[in-house]
Amino acid sequence: MILVGNQRGGAKNLALHLLKEENEHVDVHEVRGFASNSLMAALNEAHAISRATRCKQFLFSLSLNPPKDENVSTKTFEQAIEQAEERLGLSDQPRAIVFHEKNGRRHCHVVWSRIKVAEMKAVQLSFSKRKLTTLSRELFLEHGWTMPAGLMQSEARDPRNFTLAQWQQAKRIGKDPKQIKAVFQECWSISDTQSAFTSAIKKHGYVLARGDRRGFVAVDHRGEVFAVSKWAGIKTKEVRSRLTDEKTLPSVDEARTQIANDMATRLSAIFQEQTSVFGTRMAELEEKRRALNHQHKAERQKLLDTQSSHWQDKQQEWKKNYNKGIRGLFDRITGKRKAIEKRIEQDAWHVKTCQQQERDALIFQQLEPRRILQSRIERLEALKSYRFDELEHDVSQYEDMREQRIEQLEKQRQEQSRSRPEPRQRGPDWTL
């Protein structure tokens, strides 16, 4: 079950949105803690109470979206709502629950008032997105639903607040136009002011700017420009009615410069992080190499000691084959001693050969793990080289983007200085 929540104001607009007739079925399931049982009156009541505080976003709105092919009971929805309420710290706060059905899919909306009436303070909601994401994963696992890939590893994050893995993934898969349009439409639907829309799209990595010919635009982390009216699917007149303060917005060039600075700084930080990561990993592999080398030396020394002891035992055995005294003299005369020496030489050669084979077998046995370790070291070095090349390339691109902006400003300054009329020279002053 996907859980998406946000703090917001606009009680009337939210009530109208929840009661929209475009849904096939709308069921106001519960209105708790308010003086009225009407959804519109309840949310207006929350707004009236909030006027006694400084809180502007006095509501917390949560949508619960189960897998579209699953038949999820109301009890399951209620249990999920209770868990979300407890984790967010909204227990016992006034709330309203509304079920929507459309195109064969049932989902749920919950709205809480954040204002604690006894204290006239708003409930502080810290890390709400993280808590809801964690709960969402737990619900999918608990009910055995197939977890969406986006929930296992989110892709729709601010590209200027990314990890190395997210940066690589964004470069690898690019952006889907449907996803871009969905982001703009979602941000527009939940925003009722310019500041709210600016904050909403910023969470997805866009900077709201004033365009030269297209009115209000958004600039992404690559410097691409997106017209708000086009991608949100609304008329330019509607955009201008909500986004009214152009003077506070940066131009497209200024937005690109800002993004270039942010991205270059973040990539430089990742470069430092990866330097540390690769250094630590290489140190670990080097430690394993030294430990493996020490182990192999010990094993070879043990074999050499065993073979040396065996060789000494064989030498003592061979000495016993020679007769001493008169018998030894007789063996020399008869040639028997030469036969014994020849047999001992053959036996010694056989012992030497076997011992060499034993040493070779041990060496071959030790080479296998060493080759595996070396392969890991080489792969790590190759990955380090490839990753650093990518990072350096992207850093240089954003630095170029920043330098281009500086060059444009310098060019504009020079053109303005040339177009400025020269001051008229005054004649001599004849006054006494």
C-alpha positions in Angstrom: 0.0 0.0 0.0 1.6 3.3 -1.2 1.3 6.0 1.4 1.8 9.6 0.3 1.3 12.4 2.8 2.0 16.2 3.1 1.3 19.2 5.3 -1.0 21.7 3.8 -3.5 24.5 4.3 -6.5 25.3 2.0 -9.3 23.5 3.9 -12.0 24.4 1.4 -10.1 23.4 -1.7 -9.1 20.1 -0.1 -12.7 19.3 0.9 -13.9 20.1 -2.7 -11.1 17.8 -4.0 -12.1 14.9 -1.8 -15.8 15.3 -2.7 -15.2 15.5 -6.4 -18.0 13.9 -8.4 -15.5 12.7 -11.1 -15.0 9.7 -8.8 -17.5 6.9 -9.3 -18.0 6.5 -5.6 -17.2 8.9 -2.7 -17.7 7.6 0.8 -17.1 9.9 3.8 -16.3 7.0 6.1 -15.5 8.8 9.3 -15.4 12.3 10.7 -13.9 12.2 14.2 -13.1 14.9 16.8 -15.0 17.7 15.0 -18.2 19.5 16.0 -19.7 18.7 12.7 -20.2 15.5 10.8 -19.9 17.3 7.4 -16.5 17.1 5.7 -16.5 20.6 4.5 -17.6 22.0 7.9 -15.1 19.9 9.7 -12.1 21.1 7.6 -13.4 24.7 7.9 -13.5 24.2 11.7 -9.8 23.1 11.6 -9.0 26.3 9.6 -10.9 28.5 12.1 -9.0 27.0 15.1 -5.7 27.4 13.3 -6.3 31.2 13.1 -5.5 31.4 16.8 -2.0 30.1 16.0 0.8 30.9 13.6 0.4 27.6 11.8 -0.3 28.0 8.1 -0.2 24.3 7.1 -2.7 23.2 9.8 -3.7 19.9 8.0 -2.0 16.7 7.2 -3.4 14.9 4.2 -2.6 11.2 3.6 -3.5 9.0 0.6 -3.5 5.2 0.9 -3.2 3.4 -2.5 -3.2 -0.4 -2.4 -2.2 -2.5 -5.5 -4.9 -2.0 -8.1 -5.7 -5.7 -8.5 -6.0 -6.4 -4.8 -9.3 -6.4 -2.9 -8.4 -4.6 0.3 -11.0 -4.6 3.2 -12.0 -1.5 5.0 -10.6 -3.0 8.2 -7.2 -3.3 6.5 -7.4 0.4 5.6 -8.3 1.3 9.1 -5.4 -0.7 10.6 -3.0 1.0 8.2 -4.4 4.4 9.1 -4.0 3.7 12.9 -0.4 2.6 12.3 0.3 5.8 10.3 -1.4 7.9 12.9 0.7 6.5 15.7 4.0 6.8 13.8 3.3 10.4 12.8 2.4 11.4 16.3 -1.2 12.3 15.3 -3.0 9.9 17.7 -6.3 11.3 19.0 -6.1 14.3 16.6 -9.4 15.1 14.8 -9.5 13.3 11.5 -11.7 12.5 8.5 -11.5 9.4 6.3 -12.8 9.4 2.7 -12.9 6.4 0.3 -12.8 6.9 -3.5 -13.6 4.4 -6.2 -12.8 5.0 -9.8 -12.1 2.7 -12.8 -12.3 -0.4 -10.6 -9.8 0.9 -8.1 -10.5 1.7 -4.4 -8.3 4.0 -2.4 -8.5 6.1 0.7 -7.8 9.7 1.9 -7.3 10.7 5.5 -7.0 14.3 6.8 -5.9 15.2 10.3 -6.0 18.5 12.0 -2.5 19.3 13.3 -3.7 21.7 16.0 -3.7 20.5 19.6 -6.6 22.5 21.0 -5.5 22.2 24.7 -2.1 23.7 23.9 -3.0 25.7 20.7 0.1 24.3 19.1 0.6 22.3 15.9 1.9 18.7 16.1 5.5 18.7 14.9 5.8 16.2 12.0 9.5 15.2 11.6 10.7 12.8 8.9 7.1 12.0 7.9 8.1 10.9 4.4 10.6 8.4 5.8 8.2 7.0 8.3 5.4 6.6 5.7 7.8 4.9 3.3 9.0 2.5 6.0 5.3 1.7 6.9 4.4 1.2 3.2 7.2 -1.4 2.8 6.0 -3.2 5.9 2.4 -3.3 4.6 3.5 -4.8 1.3 5.5 -7.5 3.1 2.8 -8.2 5.7 0.1 -8.8 3.1 2.3 -10.5 0.5 1.7 -7.9 -2.2 4.2 -7.4 -5.0 6.3 -4.4 -4.0 6.7 -1.7 -6.7 10.3 -1.1 -7.9 10.0 2.6 -7.0 9.2 1.7 -3.4 12.1 -0.7 -3.1 14.5 2.1 -4.4 12.9 5.5 -5.0 13.9 7.3 -8.2 11.9 10.5 -7.8 14.2 12.4 -5.5 15.9 15.7 -5.7 18.9 15.1 -8.1 20.9 17.6 -6.0 20.5 15.5 -2.9 21.5 12.1 -4.4 23.7 9.2 -3.5 26.2 7.7 -5.9 23.7 4.9 -6.8 20.9 7.3 -7.6 23.2 9.5 -9.7 24.3 6.5 -11.7 20.7 5.3 -12.1 19.5 8.7 -13.3 22.2 8.7 -15.9 21.5 5.2 -17.0 17.7 5.3 -17.4 17.1 9.0 -18.2 13.7 10.6 -17.6 10.4 9.4 -18.7 8.1 12.1 -20.2 5.1 10.5 -18.5 6.9 10.7 -15.2 7.8 14.4 -15.7 4.2 15.2 -16.6 2.9 13.3 -13.5 5.3 15.2 -11.3 4.2 18.6 -12.6 0.5 17.7 -12.4 0.8 16.4 -8.8 2.8 19.4 -7.6 0.2 21.7 -9.2 -2.8 19.9 -7.7 -1.4 20.0 -4.1 -0.2 23.7 -4.3 -2.5 26.7 -3.9 0.2 29.4 -3.9 3.4 30.2 -5.7 5.6 29.4 -2.7 3.8 26.0 -2.2 4.4 25.1 -5.9 8.0 26.2 -5.7 8.6 24.0 -2.7 6.7 21.1 -4.2 8.7 21.0 -7.5 12.0 21.6 -5.6 11.5 18.3 -3.9 11.7 16.7 -7.3 14.8 18.6 -8.4 13.3 21.5 -10.3 13.9 25.2 -9.8 11.0 27.6 -10.7 12.2 30.4 -12.9 10.9 33.2 -15.1 11.1 32.4 -18.8 11.9 34.8 -21.6 8.9 33.9 -23.7 7.1 31.0 -22.0 6.2 32.8 -18.7 6.9 30.5 -15.8 9.3 27.6 -16.4 11.1 25.0 -14.3 14.8 24.1 -14.8 16.0 20.5 -13.9 19.4 19.4 -12.7 20.7 19.1 -16.3 19.7 22.7 -17.2 16.7 21.6 -19.3 13.8 24.1 -19.3 10.2 22.9 -18.9 7.2 25.2 -19.4 4.9 24.9 -16.4 1.7 25.3 -18.3 2.7 22.7 -20.9 3.9 20.0 -18.5 1.1 20.6 -15.9 -1.5 20.5 -18.7 -3.2 23.7 -17.8 -3.7 27.1 -19.5 -1.2 29.9 -19.2 -3.9 32.1 -17.8 -4.4 29.7 -14.9 -0.7 29.6 -14.2 -0.5 33.4 -14.1 -3.4 33.6 -11.7 -1.6 31.4 -9.2 2.0 32.2 -9.9 2.0 36.0 -9.6 5.4 37.2 -8.3 7.9 36.9 -11.1 10.3 39.4 -9.6 11.3 37.0 -6.8 12.2 34.2 -9.3 15.6 33.8 -10.9 16.0 33.9 -14.7 16.7 30.7 -16.6 20.4 31.5 -16.7 20.5 32.3 -13.0 18.7 29.1 -12.2 21.2 27.1 -14.3 24.1 28.8 -12.5 22.5 28.0 -9.2 22.0 24.4 -10.2 25.5 24.1 -11.6 26.9 25.3 -8.3 24.8 22.9 -6.3 25.5 19.9 -8.6 29.2 20.6 -8.8 29.4 20.9 -5.0 27.5 17.7 -4.5 29.5 15.7 -7.1 32.8 17.0 -5.6 31.5 15.7 -2.2 30.7 12.3 -3.8 34.2 12.3 -5.3 35.7 12.7 -1.9 33.3 10.0 -0.5 34.3 7.6 -3.2 38.0 8.3 -2.7 37.5 7.3 0.9 35.3 4.3 0.0 37.8 3.0 -2.6 40.7 3.6 -0.3 39.0 1.6 2.5 38.1 -1.2 0.2 41.5 -1.4 -1.3 43.1 -1.4 2.1 40.8 -4.3 3.0 41.8 -6.3 -0.1 45.5 -5.4 0.6 45.1 -6.7 4.2 43.5 -9.9 2.8 46.4 -10.2 0.4 49.0 -9.9 3.1 47.1 -12.4 5.3 46.8 -14.8 2.5 50.5 -14.4 1.7 51.4 -15.0 5.3 49.2 -18.1 5.4 50.7 -19.5 2.2 54.3 -18.9 3.4 53.4 -20.8 6.6 51.9 -23.7 4.7 54.9 -23.9 2.4 57.4 -23.7 5.3 55.5 -26.5 7.1 55.7 -28.7 4.0 59.4 -27.9 3.6 60.0 -28.9 7.2 58.1 -32.1 6.8 60.0 -32.9 3.6 63.4 -32.1 5.2 62.6 -34.4 8.1 61.6 -37.1 5.7 64.8 -36.6 3.7 66.9 -36.9 6.8 65.1 -40.1 7.8 65.7 -41.5 4.3 69.4 -40.6 4.6 69.6 -42.5 7.8 67.8 -45.4 6.2 70.2 -45.4 3.2 73.3 -45.4 5.4 72.1 -48.6 7.0 72.2 -50.3 3.6 76.1 -50.1 3.6 78.0 -52.9 5.4 81.0 -51.9 7.5 84.3 -53.5 8.3 85.4 -56.6 6.4 81.9 -57.0 4.8 82.1 -53.5 3.5 85.5 -54.2 2.0 84.1 -57.4 0.5 81.2 -55.5 -1.0 83.6 -53.1 -2.7 85.6 -55.9 -4.1 82.7 -57.8 -5.4 80.9 -54.7 -6.8 77.9 -55.1 -4.5 78.4 -51.6 -3.1 78.0 -50.0 -6.6 74.6 -51.8 -6.9 73.5 -50.5 -3.5 74.6 -46.9 -4.4 72.7 -47.1 -7.7 69.5 -48.3 -5.9 69.9 -45.5 -3.3 70.4 -42.9 -6.1 67.2 -44.1 -7.8 65.3 -44.0 -4.5 66.7 -40.5 -3.7 65.6 -39.3 -7.2 62.2 -40.7 -6.6 61.9 -39.0 -3.2 63.1 -35.7 -4.7 60.6 -36.0 -7.5 57.7 -36.8 -5.1 58.6 -33.9 -2.9 58.7 -31.5 -5.8 55.3 -32.7 -6.9 54.0 -32.1 -3.4 55.4 -28.6 -3.5 53.9 -28.0 -6.9 50.5 -29.3 -5.8 50.5 -26.9 -2.8 51.5 -24.0 -5.0 48.7 -24.7 -7.5 46.3 -25.1 -4.6 47.4 -21.7 -3.2 47.3 -20.0 -6.6 43.5 -20.4 -7.0 42.4 -18.2 -4.1 45.2 -15.8 -4.9 44.0 -15.4 -8.4 40.5 -14.8 -7.2 41.7 -12.1 -4.9 43.8 -10.5 -7.6 40.8 -10.5 -9.9 38.8 -8.6 -7.2 41.7 -6.1 -6.9 41.8 -5.5 -10.6 38.0 -5.2 -10.9 38.1 -2.7 -8.0 40.9 -0.7 -9.7 39.0 -0.7 -13.0 35.7 0.4 -11.3 37.6 3.1 -9.5 39.1 4.4 -12.8 35.7 4.2 -14.6 33.7 5.9 -11.8 36.2 8.7 -11.3 36.3 9.4 -15.0 32.5 9.7 -15.0 32.5 12.0 -11.9 35.2 14.2 -13.4 33.4 14.4 -16.7 30.1 15.5 -15.0 31.9 17.9 -12.7 33.6 19.5 -15.7 30.2 19.8 -17.5 28.7 21.7 -14.6 31.8 23.9 -14.3 31.4 24.7 -18.0 27.8 25.6 -17.5 28.8 28.0 -14.7 31.6 29.5 -16.8 29.3 30.1 -19.7 27.0 32.1 -17.4 30.0 34.2 -16.2 31.1 34.8 -19.9 27.5 35.9 -20.8 27.4 38.3 -17.9 30.8 39.8 -18.9 29.6 40.1 -22.5 26.5 41.9 -21.5 28.5 44.2 -19.3 30.8 45.1 -22.2 27.9 45.6 -24.6 26.2 47.9 -22.1 29.4 49.9 -21.6 29.8 50.3 -25.4 26.2 51.4 -25.9 26.4 54.0 -23.2 26.7 57.6 -24.7 30.0 59.4 -24.1 29.6 62.4 -21.8 29.6 65.8 -23.6 32.7 67.9 -23.1 32.0 71.2 -21.6 33.4 74.4 -23.0 35.6 76.9 -21.1 34.0 78.7 -18.2 34.0 82.5 -18.9 32.3 83.5 -15.7 34.3 85.8 -13.4 
